Amino acid sequence: MEPGGDITLLLQRVASGDPQAADRLADAVYAELRRIAGALMAHERRDHTLQPTVIAGEAYLNLVEQRDRNWQNRAHFFAVAAQAMRRLLVDYGRRRQTQKRGAGVERVDVDPPAADTARPFEELLAVNEVLDRLGAIDARQARIVELRYFGGLTEEETAEVLKVSTRTVKRDWTVARTWLYAELTRRAGDTPSAPVSEP
């Protein structure tokens, strides 16, 4: 991958409509988008219809089509990519639930980065719902979860995106995970496996 400064320059050139910069940007960032998508789907069945390559490709296209966006740097790009992947996965999960009710489609599981067990899309949708509720209470904590859980960003990268200290990210990440776990446990009426794992 190119250094962060080169990616920032490429992002600015893509936003101004430079087609050669778009090709170079794809080479520079696609492998990382694919890695993040792969981590989100690490324990998936091999035969299901949604593949990490598709998630990475759709996220990339959504991002480069935002011509009016003022990309600040590499971390900003991957932060927005986290939001795009979250939307893609949640939309896909909702479609799968709808199909499953009417067409008997098999369940598809998804797994957050570095978690030990597969998670069904129903659980991903539950995480998404309680994450929206957390956002109404503490927007920064919700954003940290989104960046780390859906975007695969490190604590340091998350701190850079949010312009806070790594210590703040660590503290908020711990508090947010605890809150999300309690909410998901209450919602399920029992004790699920921890929904938001350390990346």
Secondary structure, 3 states (H helix, E strand, C coil): CCCHHHHHHHHHHHHCCCHHHHHHHHHHHHHHHHHHHHHHECCCCCCCCCCHHHHHHHHHHHHHCCCCCCCCCHHHHHHHHHHHHHHHHHHHHHHHHHHHHHHCCCCCEEECCCCCCCEEHHHHHHHHHHHHHHHHHCHHHHHHHHHHHHCCCCHHHHHHHHCCCHHHHHHHHHHHHHHHHHHHHHHHCCCCCCCCCCC
